[in-house]
Structures are given as C-alpha cells and as structure tokens.
Amino acid sequence: MDKNRVEGAAREFGGKVQSAFGDAVGSDRHSAEGRAREAAGTAENLYGQGRDALREAAGEASRYASDLYENAGAYAQQGSKVVRRKVNDSPLSALLVAGVVGFVLGFSLRDRDR
C-alpha cells in the first residue's frame, strides 16, 4: 500500500473531525478548514491508489514479458516443426508459396533501388 493512501486517509479523517467540530461549535473557519483538509486527504488517497494500480500493472506486464521471453524458444521450435511438417506433406505447395513470397518481396524492393 502506498504511503500516500495512508496519509491521505488520515488527513481525510482529520478533516472530517475538524469539520464536524466546526459545525458543532458554529465555527465557519474550522468547518471550512476541515472540509478543505478532507478534500486534500481524498485527493492524496486517490493519488496513492493510482500509484498502487500503476505499480500492479507494471508488475503484471513484467511477469507477462518474462513468461514470453522464457517460452519464446519453445514457441519458435513449435512453429518450426509445423512448417517442416507442412513442407514434408506437400513440397510443391510449399515451393509455390515460397516463390510467391519471393516475387512479392522482390517486386516491393525493386522500387527502392531507384
């Protein structure tokens, strides 16, 4: 938990108490100061909640990236096996696809040389 959340909650509570005291004794100054302190505490608490949420999201993204990094080799190996199996099953189709890909790449790079 972020320290801003704790301090904000404490400030908010103190503002409520001061505001209630000001209302009870009829002091507009104490009541206004209490409401201002309560609003500042609420804002600080929300800021702390935002920081907590950001920290949690960053940790989740880090765990996801770490998992992806650790398993990238397995994914590449699995994809390679699938491609190898498809090429072995129908070599003519694989040759045709490779030719089309080569033609498209050559055609798209042809204009860059000029």
N, C-alpha and C positions, 0 to 999 in steps of 0.2 A: 504494500500500500504506500502510495506517495505521501511524503510529509505534508504537501500542500493540502491534501484531503483532510488530514488530522487537524492541521492548524485552521483550515477553513471551517471545519465543523465546530471547532472550539470557538472561533470568532463569531460564527453564526449563532451559536448557543448564547454566548455572552451578549450579543446584540439583542437577542430576544428577551433576555433577562433585563437588560438595561431599558429596553423599550417598554416592557411590562411595568417596570418600576416607574418610569416616567409617566406612563398612563395612570398608574395608581395614585401618584402624588400630584398629578396635574402639571408636571414639568414638561413643557413643549421641547425644551432644549434636550433633556435626557431622552425623551421619546424619539426625537429626530436623529440624535446621535446613535441610539440603539438600532433604529431601522437602517441607518447608513452602515453601521458595523455589521448588521445581519446580511445586508446585500453584498458587502465586501467579502464576508465569510462564504456566502453562497457562491460567489464568483471564483474564489480561491479553491473551494471544494470542487467545482466543475472543472477548473484547470487541472487539478490533481487527477480527476477521473479521466480526463483526456490524455494526460501523460501515461496513466496506467494502461489505457486502451492502446495507445501507440506502442508502448513497451511490449505488450502482449502480442500485438500484430507483428512487430519486428521479430519477436522470438518465434512465432509461428512460421513466418517467411524463412527465417534462418533454418528451422528444422526441415521445412519443405525442400529448400535448396540443398541442404546436406544430404537428405534422402535421395534426391535426384542425382547428385554428384556420386554418391556411393553406388547407385544402381545403374548409372549410365553405361558402364561396360557390359552389364548383363543385357540391357535393352539393345545395345548395338550388336551384341553377339546373337541375340534372338532374331533381330531383323536380318542379319547376315544369313542365318540358317534358312529363313523363309525365302529370301531372294535366291539362295543357292538351290533350294528345293524346286522353286518355280522354274528356274533356268534348266535344271535337270529334267523336269517334267515336260517342258515344251521349249526346246532350244531355238526353234525357228521364230516363235513369237518373241522370245527374249531378244533375238538378233534384230527383229523388226523394230521393237521398242527402242533399243539402243541406237539404231540408225536414225529413227525419227528424232530422238533427243539430241543426237549429234548434229543433225541437219538444222534443228531449231536453234541450237546454241551457235552454230557456225553462221547462220543467217542473221542472228541478232548481234553477233560480234563483228560482222562484216562492215557495218556502217560506222563503227567506232574507229577503224583504221584510217578513215579519210579525214 
